[in-house]
Amino acid sequence: MRAAVGLAGRGCSGVRFSVPVPVLIPIPVLIPIPIPIPVPVPSLPMAAFVQRKAQRLARADASRKGGLDERAAAVVQLLNGRPRFCTTSSCSGRLVLAQGGAADTQSGGIQKTSCAWLLVTHETCAKDDVMTALEKATGDVVLKFEPFVLHVQCQELRDAQLLHAVAVNSGFRNSGITVGRGGKIMMAVRSTHCLEVPLSRKGKLMVSEEYMEFLVDVANRKMEENTRRIDRFYKCLELALEAPTSADTSPGETGKNHAVYTRRRKRKTIQEQEAHASLKDHSEEPGPADDAETNLGIFAELMI
């Protein structure tokens, strides 16, 4: 008889035979996956942080402007007024007409390493201003919009996490946290609504004036949105810094406050659902909510 699985052949007498071959069933091998052990994030002692902060704020402003941008000043002052934060650099957002490294150093532009600024403004601008600045171009020129950016050193990781939550909720979704080996915790507030468009090649304008007018309008609208995000960030940050922390709140008060925050989050969820229902016919994605109070619960829970 022939086996279900085997090798068939004939013997010396001509009788057919078959040799059964065992079927090998693979057995899965379980490889242990190492479970990561949480490593405590180093942080500077409060006394050392306060000393470094004082040294940092006592330095002269090394920026080209030599001082704070007016629109960023309120946020910087709010953070530096708190002992656990220290701002290291900031820019409220700007429109820049930058010429590459082949620029003529006698063109009259504001010089920077490997480039010249033919025009820089922290406000909206007119097409005529851009066209006038382009008359000085001798190399490759690019129009840039750079949104608000802020770098803050934080005393502990939870402080950076609080600031990060406020920034992301305010529209600065490219924000992030870095932790150095020596306990230096930095929080960067950044956004993604940038703009960079080449305009001229070797001093020759490569686009039409109609396109220039369109481009300046786009850049101005980005600047206006940047201003709204800064205002929203300031309002949310003010509320978050005023929220009670676990160190300053008794267990009873913590439970009471947590219930308040939970109700606010439920109210926010209902409002978002209603807003989504009313905006489902719109093609554009709605931006972050302007009502900072409804977002307070998210920031406070990070500190509880």
N, C-alpha and C positions, 0 to 999 in steps of 0.2 A: 504494500500500500504506500501511496505517496503521502509524505507528511505535509502539513499545511505550509510549513516553512522549512526548506531543506535543499540539499544539493542532490540531484538525480544522477544516476550512472548505471553501468552494466558490470556484473561480476564476470569471473572466468567462465562460468556455466551459461552465461547469457541471460541470467535472471536480473531483472531491473531492481534496483534498490535505491533508497534515499537516506541521506544522513541529516537528521534534524540539526538546525542551527539555532542556538538560543537568541532570542530577541533581546537586545540591550535597551533598557528603558532608562533614559537619563534622569538622575536624581539631582534636583536643584541644590546648589550649595549656598547656604546662607552666610553672607559676608557681614560681619558686624560693622555697623555704621557708628563711628565715634560721635558721641553727643557733646556738642561744644559746651565748655564750661564758661559761664559768664565771668569776664575779667573786669574788675572794677576800673573805672576810668579815672586816671590820676587828675588831680586838680590842685591848684595852688592854695596854700593856706590863706585865710582871709587877710591876715596882716601883710603877707607878701604881695597879695593882689592889690591891696590898697596902696602900698608903697610904689609898685610898678605903675599903677594908674596915675598917681601924682606925678611921677617922673615923665610919663607919656604926655600928660596934658600940659606940663610945664614947657615942653619943647616948642620951638617956633614952627609955625605952619610952613611946611616945605612944598606945598602945592604952588603951581604957577600963579594962581590967583592970589595966594597969600592969605586966604580966609575962607570961611564957610560960605557955601551957596545959600542964598536967602531962603529958598524953599526947603532946604534940608536942615536948616539951623534948629527948628523947633524939635525935630526928632532927635538930633544929636544932643541938644541940651536936656531933653527929657531922659535919655539914657544915661548921660554922664552925671545927672543929678541923683542917680541910684548907685549905691556902693558896689553892686555886684556886676556892673557893666562899665565898659570903657571903649568908646569908639576910637578906631585907628585911622580910618579914611572914609571919605564919602564924596558923592557927586549927585546932585539933584536931577541929572539928566541934561543932555546937550545935543545940539545940532552942530556938526563939524564939517567943514569943507577942507579935506586934507589932501596935500600933495605929496607924492612919494619921494623916495630918497634921491631921485634925479632932479630935485627941485633946485632952482637958482636961489642961493642963499641971500641974494640981494633983492629978492622979489617983494620984500616987505612983510611977508607972512610971519606969524608967531612961530618961532622955531621950536622943534621938538626933536628928539633923537631920531634920525633917519627920515624925518618928514617935516613939512611946514604946514601950519594951520593958516589957510587963507581967510577962514571965517569960523568963528566959534560963538555960540550964543546958548544961553540957558532958557530962552523964551522962544515963542514962535517967531518965524521970520517971513519976509516977503520975497517973492521971486526976484524982484529987482535987486535986493541985497545980494542974493546968490549970484546973479548974472554979473554984477559989478565986481564981486570977489573973483569970479572966473576970468576976468580980464587980466589978472595978474598971473594966471597959470602959465607955467613953462614946461610942466611935466604931466604925469598921470594924476588926475584928480578924482577923488571919491567923495561922495556925499554920505555922511554917516549920521544916524540917530542912535545915541547911546542912552539907555534908560537909567533910572535911579539905581545907585549901588551904594551899599553901606557895609562896612566891616566892623564887627564888634567883638572885643574880647570879653568872655564871660567867666565868672568865678567858678561855677560848677556846670556840669553837663545839663542839669535840669533847667538852669537859666537859659542856656542856648536852645534847649528844646522848646521852652516857652516862646522865645523870640522867633524861632523857626515856625512854630504853629501860627503865630500872628502874621508873619510875613507871607506864608503860603495862602492863608485865608484872605489876605488883602490883595492877592493877585500876583505876588512875586514868587512864582512857582519854580523858579530855578535856584532858589535859596538852598544853602547847605551848611553843614557843620564839619569842622576838622578839629582833630585832637592831636596835639603834639606829645612827644615822649616826655617832655618836661612838665606836662600838666597845663600847657597853654591851649585853651579851648576858644576857637574862633568861629563866629557865626557870620556868614555872608548873605546879605539880602540882595538878590538879583532877580531880573526878569528876562523874558525871552522875546519881547516885542521890539527887537532891534531893526535897524535898516542900514544897508550898505550897498550903494549903487555907483558904479564907475560912470564918470561924466565926460572926461576928456582924455586924449592920448597925445602925449608930447605937446601939450598946450592947445591942441585942436579939439573943440567941442564936438562930441560924437552923437549928441541927441538934439532934438528940436526944442524950440522954446515952448511949444505946446506941451511936450512931455515934461519939461522942466517945471512948468506950472502945476501939472498933475503931481509930480514928485514932491514938490514943496508942500502941496496940500496934504499928501499922505504923511509926510514928516510932521507937519503941524498937528494933525489929528493924533498921531502917536504921542506927541508932547503933551497934548491936552489929556489924553488917557493916562499918561505918566503922572500928571499932576493929581488926577483923581485918585490914583492908587496911593500916592504919598499921603494925601489927606486921610484916606481910609486906613492906611497903616498907622498913622499917628493916633487916630481915634481908638482903634482896636488895641494898640499898645498901651495907651493911657488906661483903658479899662482893665487890661490884663495885669498891669503892674499894681493896680489898686485892689485886685482880688486877694482875699485872705489866703495865706499859705498854711501848710500843715504845721510849720514851726510856730506860727502865731495863733493857731486856732485850737481850741479844746476839742476832744472827741465828740461831745454833744453838738457843738457848733458846726463841726465838720459834717456830721450827718444831716443837720438841718440845711446847711449850705448846699450839700450834694443833692438834696431833694429839690432845692430851688433850681439848680443847674439842670437837673434831669427834666423838670417841667419846661424849662426854657428850650432845651434841646428838642423835646416833643413838639413844642410850639413852632420851633424852627422847621422841623420836619414837615409839619402840616403846611406851613407857609411855602416851603419849597415845592411840595406837591401841587398846591394851588397855582404857584407861579409856573410850574412845568406844564400844567394843563392849559394855562392861558397863553403860553409861549410855544406850544407844540407846532403851531403853523408857521413859526418864524424860522428862517434858515440860519440865522446867526446864533451862536451859542451865547447865553446870557453870562454876564460877568459876575464877580463875587457880589454878595449882598452889601448894600450900603449901611444897613442897620447894624451898627457895631454891637449893640446890647444883646442881640440875639445870639451873637457868637461868643459871649463872655464865658459861657459854660465850658466850651471846649478848652479855652486857655486855663481856666481855673482848675479843671480836673487834672491838668498836668502838674499842678503844684500841690494837689491834695495827696 
